[in-house]
Amino acid sequence: MTVVERAGSVSKYINRGVVQMQVPAPFEYERATSVDHAIDLLERLGSEARLIAGGHSLLPMMRLRLANPEYIIDINDLADELGYIRTQGDTMYIGAMTRHRELLESNELAAAFPIFRDAEKVIADPVVRNRGTIGGSLCQADPSEDLSAVCSTLDAECVIRGSQGERVVSMHDFHVGPYETAVGDAEFLTEIRIPIRPNGSSAYHKVERRAGDWAVVSAGAAVWIDDGVISEGRVGLAAVGANTASIPDAAAALAGAAPSEELYAQVGAIAAAACSPQTDGRGTADYKRHLANELTQRALRDAVARATA
Ligand SMILES: Cc1cc2nc3c(=O)[nH]c(=O)nc-3n(C[C@H](O)[C@H](O)[C@H](O)COP(=O)(O)OP(=O)(O)OC[C@H]3O[C@@H](n4cnc5c(N)ncnc54)[C@H](O)[C@@H]3O)c2cc1C
């Protein structure tokens, strides 16, 4: 089965909520007491070991036997160490174990990047949000993952730690394909960093079939405005392609342009043309392209309104 076929089958069962109650294959369980301990365990146990954070993506896959790790390394005891949202200088630092609920409730985060609160309001339900983490969301690399689209829109950087030290990877390079990331077998995503610049804002729009469902399509937008002109703008989409990478042609059209309805329509059309949706139970490819266009326009309109308020 190719990666894309596997992605399709995972999406079919998990994204649509068609999770059959099954029992995972047997596995050994370890609790990590520090990041270094987790890395040490990953190195020692090899490629059959998997970290578990909130478990809201990994456990359904294990129940369906789409993931069959021999060893589970529980990193929930690291929630104090890696559960934080803090601003230092011109950067926002978010620990990988920060839960959806903490992202939703953080006024500091909403003030700098309102796109997070927009997205978190429509991610799953309180049960999932209480446990699911930003690290798990990005590492799951589901093409429908809302936080991946948010982080792509904001041009975030991911800090990956292994026994040789740390490396920093852009969101562009972090997702190498559906359900595949730049995190190696014995590595750990520890932190997400987002540059904070003045005169900017952001927004997120999602269409879902019912409250708390995965996206049919969602779009994020971020803009920075100087003297009435967009100095930089970015758009990210979820659920309409192999991953949630941002759209370079949209950024090119926004750079140096004055905000207007014509510009939003132009960039909406670019977003629709750049994506590659599939017809499935959530809608036809044409309908999803239409949503990519419309939601991009709405996100841009809101981001500009917030940046200029
Ligand atoms: C019913 C339901 C509805 C949902 N709806 C939505 C939705 O609308 N939008 C949305 O975006 N998401 C949705 N989700 C997914 C949810 O956001 C999960 O929280 C998220 O996908 C994974 O986070 P987690 O902490 O639970 O990760 P886990 O399931 O614990 O892990 C996921 C993967 O990431 C790896 N991993 C975890 N942490 C790290 C780390 N620090 N470093 C390296 N690898 C790591 C694990 O080994 C595993 O492979 C939904 C989930 C459910 C169950």
The ligand as an SDF file (V2000), in Angstrom:
LIG
                    3D

 53 58  0  0  0  0  0  0  0  0999 V2000
  -13.2260   12.2920   18.0890 C   0  0  0  0  0  0  0  0  0  0  0  0
  -12.0420   13.0960   17.6660 C   0  0  0  0  0  0  0  0  0  0  0  0
  -12.2450   14.2720   16.9400 C   0  0  0  0  0  0  0  0  0  0  0  0
  -11.1600   15.0210   16.5360 C   0  0  0  0  0  0  0  0  0  0  0  0
  -11.3860   16.1660   15.8320 N   0  0  0  0  0  0  0  0  0  0  0  0
  -10.3470   16.9060   15.4300 C   0  0  0  0  0  0  0  0  0  0  0  0
  -10.5530   18.0960   14.6800 C   0  0  0  0  0  0  0  0  0  0  0  0
  -11.6850   18.5160   14.4150 O   0  0  0  0  0  0  0  0  0  0  0  0
   -9.4580   18.7850   14.2740 N   0  0  0  0  0  0  0  0  0  0  0  0
   -8.1890   18.3800   14.5810 C   0  0  0  0  0  0  0  0  0  0  0  0
   -7.2370   19.0480   14.1810 O   0  0  0  0  0  0  0  0  0  0  0  0
   -7.9510   17.2700   15.3200 N   0  0  0  0  0  0  0  0  0  0  0  0
   -9.0050   16.5290   15.7340 C   0  0  0  0  0  0  0  0  0  0  0  0
   -8.7680   15.3920   16.4680 N   0  0  0  0  0  0  0  0  0  0  0  0
   -7.3770   14.9740   16.7840 C   0  0  0  0  0  0  0  0  0  0  0  0
   -6.9160   15.6280   18.0750 C   0  0  0  0  0  0  0  0  0  0  0  0
   -6.6020   16.9590   17.7800 O   0  0  0  0  0  0  0  0  0  0  0  0
   -5.6770   14.9300   18.6650 C   0  0  0  0  0  0  0  0  0  0  0  0
   -5.4540   15.5280   19.8830 O   0  0  0  0  0  0  0  0  0  0  0  0
   -4.4030   15.0680   17.8610 C   0  0  0  0  0  0  0  0  0  0  0  0
   -4.5510   14.5300   16.5850 O   0  0  0  0  0  0  0  0  0  0  0  0
   -3.2350   14.2950   18.4090 C   0  0  0  0  0  0  0  0  0  0  0  0
   -2.7860   14.7860   19.6170 O   0  0  0  0  0  0  0  0  0  0  0  0
   -2.4500   13.7540   20.7880 P   0  0  0  0  0  0  0  0  0  0  0  0
   -1.6920   14.5320   21.8240 O   0  0  0  0  0  0  0  0  0  0  0  0
   -3.6870   13.0820   21.1950 O   0  0  0  0  0  0  0  0  0  0  0  0
   -1.4200   12.7730   20.0500 O   0  0  0  0  0  0  0  0  0  0  0  0
   -1.1880   11.1920   20.2120 P   0  0  0  0  0  0  0  0  0  0  0  0
   -2.3790   10.4480   19.7070 O   0  0  0  0  0  0  0  0  0  0  0  0
   -0.7050   10.8730   21.5640 O   0  0  0  0  0  0  0  0  0  0  0  0
    0.0310   11.0110   19.1810 O   0  0  0  0  0  0  0  0  0  0  0  0
   -0.1430   11.1900   17.8020 C   0  0  0  0  0  0  0  0  0  0  0  0
    1.1750   10.8570   17.0950 C   0  0  0  0  0  0  0  0  0  0  0  0
    2.1670   11.8210   17.4140 O   0  0  0  0  0  0  0  0  0  0  0  0
    3.3060   11.2040   18.0430 C   0  0  0  0  0  0  0  0  0  0  0  0
    3.7500   12.1550   19.0630 N   0  0  0  0  0  0  0  0  0  0  0  0
    2.9860   12.7140   20.0410 C   0  0  0  0  0  0  0  0  0  0  0  0
    3.6930   13.6510   20.6880 N   0  0  0  0  0  0  0  0  0  0  0  0
    4.9290   13.6610   20.1440 C   0  0  0  0  0  0  0  0  0  0  0  0
    6.1070   14.4440   20.3510 C   0  0  0  0  0  0  0  0  0  0  0  0
    6.1640   15.4090   21.2970 N   0  0  0  0  0  0  0  0  0  0  0  0
    7.2040   14.2070   19.5950 N   0  0  0  0  0  0  0  0  0  0  0  0
    7.1700   13.2470   18.6240 C   0  0  0  0  0  0  0  0  0  0  0  0
    6.0690   12.4950   18.3560 N   0  0  0  0  0  0  0  0  0  0  0  0
    4.9700   12.7150   19.1000 C   0  0  0  0  0  0  0  0  0  0  0  0
    2.8070    9.8780   18.5660 C   0  0  0  0  0  0  0  0  0  0  0  0
    3.8580    8.9240   18.6540 O   0  0  0  0  0  0  0  0  0  0  0  0
    1.7740    9.5110   17.5130 C   0  0  0  0  0  0  0  0  0  0  0  0
    2.4250    8.9510   16.3940 O   0  0  0  0  0  0  0  0  0  0  0  0
   -9.8320   14.6190   16.8740 C   0  0  0  0  0  0  0  0  0  0  0  0
   -9.6310   13.4400   17.6080 C   0  0  0  0  0  0  0  0  0  0  0  0
  -10.7220   12.6790   17.9950 C   0  0  0  0  0  0  0  0  0  0  0  0
  -10.4770   11.4370   18.7840 C   0  0  0  0  0  0  0  0  0  0  0  0
  1  2  1  0
  2  3  1  0
  2 52  2  0
  3  4  2  0
  4  5  1  0
  4 50  1  0
  5  6  2  0
  6  7  1  0
  6 13  1  0
  7  8  2  0
  7  9  1  0
  9 10  1  0
 10 11  2  0
 10 12  1  0
 12 13  2  0
 13 14  1  0
 14 15  1  0
 14 50  1  0
 15 16  1  0
 16 17  1  0
 16 18  1  0
 18 19  1  0
 18 20  1  0
 20 21  1  0
 20 22  1  0
 22 23  1  0
 23 24  1  0
 24 25  2  0
 24 26  1  0
 24 27  1  0
 27 28  1  0
 28 29  2  0
 28 30  1  0
 28 31  1  0
 31 32  1  0
 32 33  1  0
 33 34  1  0
 33 48  1  0
 34 35  1  0
 35 36  1  0
 35 46  1  0
 36 37  1  0
 36 45  1  0
 37 38  2  0
 38 39  1  0
 39 40  1  0
 39 45  2  0
 40 41  1  0
 40 42  2  0
 42 43  1  0
 43 44  2  0
 44 45  1  0
 46 47  1  0
 46 48  1  0
 48 49  1  0
 50 51  2  0
 51 52  1  0
 52 53  1  0
M  END
$$$$
